[in-house]
Amino acid sequence: MNDPPATILVVDDRPANLIAFEAILEPLGQRLVRATSGREALRFLLHDQCALILLDVQMPDLDGFATAALIQERPRTRYTPIIFVTAIHREEEEIVKGYAYGAVDYIVKPFNSEALLTKVRVFLEHHRREQALKREVDLRASERDELHRREQVARADAEAQRERLHALFMQAPAAIAILRGPDQVFELANSRFEELVCRKDLVGWSGREVLPELIHQGLWDIPDRVYHGGELFIGKEYAVRLDPPCDGHLEERFFNVVAQPTRDVSGKVDGVLVHVVEVTESVLARRKVETLAKQLQDADRSKDEFLAMLSHELRNPLSPILTALELMRLRKNAEGAERERGIIERQVGHLARLVDDLLDVSRATTGKIDLRREPIEMSAIVARAVEVARPLIDSKHHRLNVTVSEVGLAVEGDPVRLAQVISNLLNNAAKYTEPGGHIVVEGFRDDSEVVLRVRDTGQGIPPDRLASMFDLFVQGEQPLDRSEGGLGVGLTLVRSLVQLHGGNVEAHSEGVGRGCEFVVHLPALDRHGPRGQAPRTSGRTEHHRSRRVLVVDDNVDAADTLAEALRHAGHEVRVEYDGSSALAAAKQLQPDVILLDLGLPGMDGFEVARRLRTDAGLSKVRLVAITGYGQAADRKRTAEIGIEQHLVKPVDLDRVIESVEE
């Protein structure tokens, strides 16, 4: 008897796609039912059944995944196979999600018609087999009264059925095995199970004999408990080390395991049916999400800590500045204000260093620092760094020992930045060592590297903090008053600058109270470079020609104080506070130099510079940018429009005057 046509439900919100599916599937001679939405499909399944569902993923209102979830909630349709049809790239998460909702396969648009027909034929064949099996079961039930007469036929049918079940068992996508007796001897193992354990011909062998690597993992205890206890076992996400590539290398994978007792005709347990489904991808995906969530939490906490730290560090210098200004206001005259001016100068310098540290670490971590490389001896770099760190070291009465060879430790690098690396390490050692401590600096050659060690007798580093010491905004434990100060960017800057020089830096400590050691490795220069020289000091000549200077800045206080300083230096100065007024004043004054802020309201400094360069009468005027924008892109932009010099706020007054007098 020919099987009746099977029903194929095709769900797609595009009528053109439905027509295309019908044209492709028509040769199969099956019943095709169309649905233009997930809700229409669900209404059909309330009253009818189908052999297969072709379900579009991307649909409005109720998408394919939501529709599949609702289909799976109904016992009647729970095991209906679903092939998802999608035009989107199948990421791992999408694949896992689809299979969780009952997908048996994916088809990606545009698809090959023959491939679709092949897949559909496979599932129709499964459906036909299932229907045949159901009819066979019904037939056996209706023939109960004729059991004796048809005993031979029934036996033959039972054997055929067993063979069919065996075939389905062997072809099942999950790993399945049947173990018999207390020794767990394999009676049956399908191909997926054999692939999973990388063994062939398991039948007849004891599990412990053929898979001894699972003994120490405790996996054979599961069928033992089921066999002796007679109760079902269900385990989720079991971690198992297997050898699926068959190369002798065990890798960890995750499985859901079901072990069910089998019984003989008397009801006695005679074996265990083991069903294994791999869930490695979903477990790793979930762990990845959990790791990312933890990283986000850590980043958010670091941000909050940094903002609190920054608020503290900015308020510290601002408080004495405001106090000093108030004292100066209360005085009847300017006499005796030297102390207050010194306070303001020191605290403003501290604020400038905080900003410089933040800018430096931003540039270094993004690789945007422009290194001025030259051959230089490490002894010269260390000498320069010691000079910078000496005030802090002396203020805490530390003993400093430096052992660095005068020659033979040449590197090619930026002397200023390398000195910054060493001075940061020295400052770090001085800060976190109790007064009267000992700091040692050693430099030596190790094969193709120059190695520099900075060791102290200070607070030390807990073992769990060593790995994160170079992370941004990380510091050692600080008291509530944050007496050591700083933003926690010094070591981050050290690591970034060393890496930009092709080297690396390590932190070592035996624990809290045992001091710590930082080791810098740099590529050694094969030839002896010139001995490093102390930085040259540049100063203004006492005799200079007075210049006409136009200062343009919308910050009135900044513009006026800069103008006053330039007048004090003997120059003719005019001040404007916006771009339009600056252009008019330039035509009238014909200045030698224009000090130009870039962040002007309305017409910004870039536009002012462009117009000056296109004005024949002003195209030769010297333009100097004085701005808070100091990134590499900002400097490139100013150079492109003809600004000769780019100074970043806060600027050193002597440097500004030098620029004017150049």
C-alpha positions in Angstrom: 0.0 0.0 0.0 1.3 3.4 -1.0 1.9 5.8 1.9 -0.4 8.8 1.9 1.2 12.1 1.1 3.0 13.7 4.0 2.3 17.3 5.0 5.1 19.8 4.7 4.4 23.2 6.4 6.3 26.1 4.8 6.4 29.3 6.9 7.7 32.6 5.3 6.4 36.1 5.4 7.3 36.7 1.8 4.8 35.2 -0.7 7.5 35.1 -3.4 9.5 32.8 -1.2 6.5 30.5 -0.6 5.9 30.2 -4.3 9.6 29.3 -4.8 9.4 26.6 -2.1 6.3 25.1 -3.7 8.0 25.0 -7.1 11.0 23.2 -5.7 9.1 20.7 -3.5 6.3 19.9 -5.9 8.2 16.9 -7.5 8.1 15.2 -4.2 4.3 14.7 -4.5 3.6 15.7 -0.9 1.0 17.9 0.6 2.4 21.5 0.9 0.8 23.9 3.4 1.7 27.6 3.3 1.8 30.0 6.2 2.8 33.7 6.0 3.5 34.2 9.7 4.4 32.3 12.8 0.9 32.9 14.2 -0.7 31.4 11.1 1.5 28.3 11.4 0.6 27.8 15.0 -3.1 28.0 14.1 -2.7 25.3 11.5 -0.8 23.0 14.0 -3.7 23.3 16.5 -5.8 21.1 14.2 -3.3 19.3 12.0 0.0 17.6 12.0 2.9 17.6 9.6 6.0 15.6 8.8 8.4 18.6 8.5 8.4 22.4 9.0 10.5 24.7 6.9 10.6 27.8 9.1 12.0 31.3 8.1 14.0 32.9 11.0 13.6 36.5 10.1 9.9 37.3 10.3 8.1 40.3 11.8 6.0 40.1 14.9 6.9 36.5 15.8 10.3 35.4 14.4 11.3 31.8 13.7 13.0 31.1 17.0 9.9 32.3 19.0 7.6 30.3 16.7 9.8 27.2 17.2 9.7 27.7 21.0 5.8 27.7 21.0 5.7 24.6 18.7 8.0 22.8 21.2 5.7 23.7 24.1 2.9 21.5 22.8 3.4 17.7 23.3 1.6 17.0 20.0 4.2 18.9 17.9 7.2 18.8 20.2 9.1 16.3 18.1 8.2 17.7 14.7 11.5 18.3 12.8 12.2 21.9 12.0 14.6 23.2 9.3 15.4 26.9 9.9 15.7 28.9 6.7 17.8 32.1 7.2 19.6 34.7 5.2 21.9 35.7 8.0 25.3 34.4 8.9 25.1 31.4 11.3 27.2 32.5 14.3 27.8 29.8 17.0 25.3 31.4 19.3 22.6 31.4 16.6 23.3 27.7 15.9 23.1 26.8 19.5 19.9 28.8 19.9 18.3 27.2 16.9 19.1 23.6 18.1 17.8 24.5 21.5 14.4 25.3 19.9 14.2 22.0 18.1 16.1 22.7 14.8 17.4 19.6 13.0 19.1 21.6 10.3 19.8 25.0 8.8 19.4 26.2 5.2 21.0 29.6 4.3 19.4 31.7 1.6 20.2 31.6 -1.3 20.2 27.8 -1.3 20.8 25.0 -3.7 17.4 23.4 -4.8 18.9 19.9 -5.0 20.4 20.3 -1.5 17.0 21.3 -0.1 15.3 18.4 -1.9 17.9 16.0 -0.5 17.4 17.2 3.1 13.6 17.1 2.8 13.6 13.6 1.4 15.7 12.4 4.4 13.2 13.8 6.9 10.2 12.5 4.8 11.8 9.1 4.9 12.1 9.3 8.7 8.5 10.4 8.8 7.4 7.5 6.7 9.3 5.1 8.9 7.7 6.5 12.0 4.2 6.3 10.5 4.9 2.7 9.4 6.1 1.9 12.9 2.9 3.4 14.4 0.8 1.4 12.0 2.7 -1.7 12.9 2.1 -1.1 16.6 -1.6 -0.6 15.9 -1.7 -3.7 13.9 -0.2 -5.7 16.7 -2.7 -4.3 19.2 -5.6 -5.3 16.9 -4.3 -8.8 16.5 -3.9 -9.6 20.2 -6.8 -12.2 20.0 -5.0 -13.9 17.2 -1.6 -14.0 18.9 -1.4 -17.8 19.1 -2.3 -18.4 15.5 0.1 -15.7 14.2 3.0 -16.5 16.6 5.4 -17.3 13.8 4.5 -14.2 11.9 4.6 -12.0 14.9 8.1 -13.3 15.8 9.3 -12.5 12.3 7.7 -9.0 12.5 9.3 -8.4 15.9 12.7 -9.4 14.5 12.2 -7.0 11.6 11.2 -4.3 14.0 14.2 -4.9 16.1 16.4 -4.5 13.1 14.8 -1.3 12.2 15.1 0.0 15.7 18.7 -1.1 15.7 19.3 0.8 12.4 17.7 4.0 13.9 19.7 3.5 17.1 23.0 3.2 15.1 22.1 6.3 13.0 21.0 8.5 16.0 22.9 11.8 16.2 23.4 11.4 19.9 26.0 9.0 21.4 24.2 5.9 22.7 25.4 2.7 24.2 24.0 -0.3 26.1 26.1 -1.9 28.8 25.3 -5.4 30.2 26.0 -6.9 33.6 27.9 -5.7 36.6 31.1 -5.5 34.6 29.5 -3.0 32.2 30.2 -5.0 29.0 29.3 -3.2 25.7 26.3 -4.9 24.1 25.8 -2.1 21.6 27.4 1.3 20.8 26.4 3.5 17.9 28.8 5.2 15.5 28.5 8.5 17.3 29.5 6.9 20.6 32.6 5.2 18.9 33.6 8.6 17.4 33.3 10.3 20.7 35.6 7.9 22.6 37.9 7.2 19.6 37.4 3.5 19.7 36.1 0.9 17.3 34.6 -2.6 17.9 33.5 -1.9 21.5 30.9 -4.7 21.6 32.0 -7.5 23.9 34.5 -5.5 25.9 34.2 -4.3 29.5 34.0 -0.5 29.6 36.9 -0.2 32.1 39.1 -2.4 29.9 38.6 -0.5 26.7 38.3 3.0 28.2 40.6 3.1 31.2 41.2 6.9 30.9 37.6 7.4 32.2 38.3 5.5 35.4 40.1 8.2 37.3 37.5 10.8 36.1 34.9 8.8 38.0 32.7 8.3 35.0 32.3 4.5 35.4 30.8 5.1 38.8 27.7 6.4 37.1 26.6 3.2 35.4 27.7 1.3 38.5 25.3 3.3 40.6 22.4 2.9 38.1 23.0 -0.9 37.8 23.1 -1.5 41.5 20.5 1.1 42.5 18.1 0.6 39.6 17.4 4.4 39.4 17.6 6.8 36.5 20.6 9.2 36.5 20.6 12.6 34.8 23.8 14.7 34.7 24.2 18.1 33.1 27.4 19.6 31.8 29.8 16.8 32.8 33.4 17.7 32.1 35.1 14.8 30.4 38.6 14.6 29.0 38.5 12.6 25.7 40.7 12.0 22.7 38.4 12.7 19.7 41.3 13.4 17.3 42.7 10.0 18.2 46.2 11.6 18.6 46.7 10.7 22.3 45.9 14.2 23.5 43.0 14.4 25.9 40.8 17.6 25.6 38.1 18.7 27.9 34.6 18.6 26.6 31.1 18.9 28.2 28.2 16.5 28.0 24.7 16.0 29.3 24.4 12.3 30.4 21.4 10.1 30.9 21.9 6.6 32.3 18.8 4.4 32.5 18.6 0.9 33.9 17.3 -1.9 31.6 15.4 -4.9 33.0 14.8 -8.5 32.0 11.3 -10.1 31.8 11.4 -10.6 35.5 12.0 -6.9 36.2 15.6 -7.4 37.4 18.2 -4.9 36.3 20.4 -6.5 33.7 22.1 -3.5 32.1 22.3 0.3 31.6 21.3 2.4 28.6 23.7 5.4 28.3 22.6 8.5 26.3 25.2 11.3 25.8 24.7 14.7 24.2 27.6 17.1 23.8 27.0 20.6 25.0 30.6 21.9 24.8 29.8 24.9 22.5 27.0 26.1 24.7 29.0 25.8 27.9 32.0 27.6 26.4 29.7 30.3 25.0 28.1 30.8 28.5 31.5 30.9 30.2 32.6 33.5 27.6 29.6 35.6 28.4 30.2 35.3 32.1 33.9 36.2 31.6 32.9 39.3 29.6 30.4 40.3 32.3 33.1 40.0 34.9 35.5 42.1 32.9 32.8 44.7 32.4 32.1 44.7 36.2 35.9 45.1 36.8 36.1 47.9 34.2 33.2 49.7 35.8 34.7 49.4 39.3 38.1 50.6 38.0 36.3 53.6 36.4 34.5 54.5 39.7 37.8 54.1 41.6 39.6 56.3 39.1 37.0 59.0 39.2 37.2 59.1 43.0 41.0 59.1 42.8 41.0 61.9 40.2 38.5 64.0 42.2 40.8 63.7 45.2 44.0 64.4 43.3 42.5 67.5 41.6 41.0 68.9 44.9 44.3 68.6 46.7 46.2 71.3 44.7 43.1 73.4 44.1 42.5 73.9 47.8 45.9 75.6 48.5 45.6 77.6 45.3 42.3 79.0 46.4 43.6 79.7 49.9 46.7 81.4 48.5 44.6 83.6 46.2 42.4 84.6 49.1 45.4 85.5 51.2 46.7 87.7 48.4 43.3 89.4 48.0 43.2 90.2 51.7 46.6 91.9 51.6 46.7 95.6 51.2 49.6 95.4 48.7 51.5 92.8 46.7 54.5 92.8 49.2 55.0 89.6 51.1 53.1 87.5 48.6 56.1 85.5 47.5 55.1 82.5 49.6 51.5 82.5 48.1 52.9 82.8 44.6 55.2 79.8 45.3 52.3 77.8 46.6 50.3 78.6 43.4 53.2 77.8 41.2 53.9 74.4 42.9 50.3 73.3 42.9 49.6 74.4 39.3 52.7 72.4 38.3 51.2 69.4 40.1 48.0 69.8 38.2 49.9 70.1 34.9 51.8 66.9 35.8 48.5 65.0 36.4 47.3 66.1 33.0 50.6 65.2 31.4 50.5 61.7 33.0 47.0 61.1 31.6 48.0 62.4 28.1 51.2 60.3 28.1 49.5 57.1 29.1 46.7 57.7 26.5 49.3 58.3 23.8 51.5 55.4 24.9 48.8 52.8 25.2 47.6 53.7 21.7 51.1 53.7 20.2 50.9 57.4 19.3 54.0 58.6 21.1 56.6 59.9 18.7 59.9 58.5 19.9 63.1 60.4 19.0 65.6 57.5 18.9 69.3 57.9 19.2 72.2 55.7 20.5 72.7 56.4 24.2 74.4 54.7 27.1 72.1 53.4 29.9 74.3 55.2 32.4 73.3 58.6 31.0 69.6 57.6 31.1 69.9 56.4 34.7 71.8 59.6 35.7 69.1 61.8 34.2 66.3 59.7 36.0 68.1 59.9 39.3 68.3 63.6 39.0 64.5 63.8 38.5 63.7 61.4 41.4 66.4 62.6 43.8 64.2 65.2 45.6 61.6 62.6 46.6 64.2 60.0 47.5 66.0 62.6 49.7 62.8 63.8 51.3 62.2 60.3 52.6 65.8 59.8 53.7 66.3 56.7 51.5 69.7 55.2 50.7 70.2 54.9 47.0 72.9 52.7 45.4 73.4 52.8 41.6 75.6 50.2 39.8 75.5 50.8 36.1 78.5 50.5 33.8 79.6 53.8 32.2 80.0 52.1 28.8 78.9 48.9 27.1 75.2 49.3 27.9 74.1 51.2 24.8 70.6 51.2 23.5 68.8 53.0 20.8 65.9 54.9 22.1 64.4 58.2 23.2 66.5 59.5 26.0 63.7 61.6 27.5 61.2 58.7 27.5 63.6 56.1 28.8 64.6 58.5 31.6 60.9 58.8 32.3 60.6 55.0 32.6 63.5 54.9 35.2 62.3 58.0 37.1 58.8 56.5 37.4 60.2 53.3 38.8 62.4 55.3 41.2 59.5 57.4 42.3 57.4 54.3 42.8 60.1 52.8 45.0 60.5 56.0 47.0 56.7 56.4 47.5 56.0 52.9 48.8 59.1 52.4 50.9 59.0 53.6 54.6 61.4 56.5 55.4 65.0 55.4 55.7 64.7 52.6 53.2 67.1 51.2 50.7 66.8 51.5 46.9 69.2 49.7 44.5 69.6 50.3 40.8 71.6 47.8 38.7 72.3 47.8 35.0 74.1 45.0 33.1 74.3 43.2 29.7 72.6 39.9 29.3 73.3 38.5 25.8 71.4 40.7 23.4 69.7 42.7 26.1 70.4 45.5 28.4 68.8 44.7 31.8 68.0 47.3 34.4 66.8 46.4 37.9 65.2 48.7 40.4 64.8 47.1 43.8 63.5 48.5 47.1 62.9 47.4 50.7 59.3 48.8 50.7 55.8 47.6 51.2 56.0 44.7 48.6 53.2 43.4 46.4 50.7 40.7 47.4 51.0 37.7 45.1 47.5 38.2 43.7 48.3 41.8 42.7 51.5 41.1 40.7 49.7 40.2 37.5 47.7 43.5 37.5 50.4 45.9 38.7 50.9 47.3 35.2 47.1 47.7 34.5 45.7 51.2 34.2 44.8 53.0 37.5 46.1 50.1 39.6 48.0 51.1 42.8 49.1 49.5 45.9 47.0 49.8 49.1 46.5 53.4 49.9 45.3 55.0 53.2 42.2 57.1 53.2 44.2 60.3 53.0 46.0 59.0 49.9 49.2 60.6 51.2 51.3 59.1 48.3 49.0 60.6 45.7 49.1 59.8 42.0 46.6 58.5 39.5 47.9 54.9 39.2 49.1 55.4 35.7 52.9 55.4 36.3 53.5 51.7 35.9 51.1 51.5 32.9 53.2 54.2 31.2 56.4 52.4 32.1 55.2 49.2 30.4 53.9 51.0 27.3 57.1 53.0 26.8 59.3 50.0 27.3 57.2 48.0 24.8 57.4 50.9 22.3 61.2 50.4 22.6 60.9 46.7 21.8 61.4 45.6 25.4 59.5 44.3 28.3 59.2 44.9 32.1 58.5 42.5 34.9 57.4 42.9 38.6 58.7 40.6 41.3 58.0 40.5 45.1 58.2 37.9 47.8 55.0 39.4 49.4 53.8 42.2 51.6 56.6 43.9 53.6 59.3 42.1 51.6 60.0 44.9 49.0 59.7 44.6 45.3 61.8 44.6 42.2 61.1 45.8 38.7 63.2 44.5 35.8 63.4 46.3 32.5 64.7 44.4 29.4 65.7 46.5 26.3 67.4 45.4 23.0 71.1 46.2 23.3 72.8 48.2 20.6 75.4 46.0 18.9 77.9 48.9 18.7 78.8 51.3 21.5 76.7 54.4 21.0 77.8 57.8 22.1 77.7 58.6 25.7 74.5 60.3 26.6 74.7 63.9 27.4 72.8 65.9 30.0 69.8 67.6 28.5 70.6 71.0 27.0 69.0 74.0 28.7 67.6 76.6 26.5 67.1 80.1 27.6 66.1 83.4 26.2 68.8 85.9 25.2 68.8 89.0 27.3 68.8 91.2 24.3 66.0 90.7 21.8 63.9 92.7 19.3 60.5 93.7 20.5 57.7 91.9 18.6 54.1 92.8 17.8 52.1 90.0 19.2 48.4 89.2 18.8 46.9 86.9 21.6 43.6 85.2 20.6 41.8 83.2 23.3 38.2 83.2 24.5 39.4 82.5 28.1 39.7 86.1 29.2 41.8 85.4 32.2 44.2 83.2 30.2 44.5 85.8 27.4 45.0 88.8 29.7 47.6 87.1 31.9 49.6 85.9 28.9 49.5 89.3 27.4 50.7 90.9 30.6 53.6 88.5 30.8 54.6 89.3 27.1 54.4 93.0 27.8 56.7 92.5 30.8 59.1 90.8 28.4 59.2 93.9 26.3 56.7 93.1 23.5 53.8 95.0 22.0 50.7 93.0 22.7 47.1 93.1 21.6 44.3 90.8 22.9 41.2 89.5 21.1 38.7 87.0 22.4 37.0 85.6 19.3 37.9 84.7 15.7 36.3 87.6 13.8 37.8 90.2 16.0 41.2 88.6 15.7 41.1 88.8 11.9 40.2 92.5 12.0 42.9 93.2 14.6 45.5 91.3 12.6 44.9 93.5 9.5 45.3 96.6 11.7 48.2 95.5 13.9 50.2 93.5 11.2 51.7 91.4 14.0 54.9 89.4 13.8 53.4 86.5 15.8 49.9 85.4 16.6 49.3 83.1 19.6 46.1 81.4 18.7 43.7 79.2 20.7 42.0 76.6 18.6 38.8 76.1 20.6 37.3 79.5 19.9 33.5 79.8 19.9 31.9 80.5 16.5 34.9 80.8 14.1 37.4 78.3 15.6 41.2 78.7 15.5 41.6 76.4 12.5 39.3 78.6 10.4 41.1 81.8 11.6 44.5 80.2 10.6 43.1 79.3 7.1 41.9 82.8 6.5 45.2 84.3 7.6 47.1 82.1 5.2 44.9 83.1 2.3 45.4 86.9 3.1 48.3 88.2 1.1 49.1 90.8 3.7 49.2 88.3 6.6 50.2 85.0 4.9 53.8 85.3 6.3 52.9 86.0 10.0 54.2 83.4 12.4 51.3 81.3 13.9 51.7 79.5 17.2 48.8 77.3 18.5 48.3 77.4 22.3 45.6 74.8 23.0 44.3 72.1 25.1 44.2 69.7 22.1 47.4 67.8 22.0 46.7 64.5 20.2 48.8 63.5 17.2 45.8 64.1 14.9 45.5 67.7 16.3 49.2 68.4 15.6 48.9 67.0 12.1 45.9 69.2 11.4 47.6 72.4 12.6 50.7 71.6 10.6 48.6 71.1 7.4 47.0 74.5 7.6 50.3 76.3 8.2 50.6 76.7 12.0 54.4 76.6 12.7 54.3 75.5 16.3 51.8 73.6 18.5 52.0 74.2 22.3 49.7 72.3 24.6 48.1 74.0 27.7 49.2 74.5 30.4 52.3 76.0 28.7 55.6 77.1 30.3 55.8 80.9 30.1 59.5 80.8 29.1 58.6 78.5 26.2 56.0 80.8 25.0 58.3 83.8 25.1 61.0 81.8 23.3 58.5 81.0 20.5 57.6 84.7 20.2 61.3 85.7 20.0 62.4 82.9 17.6 
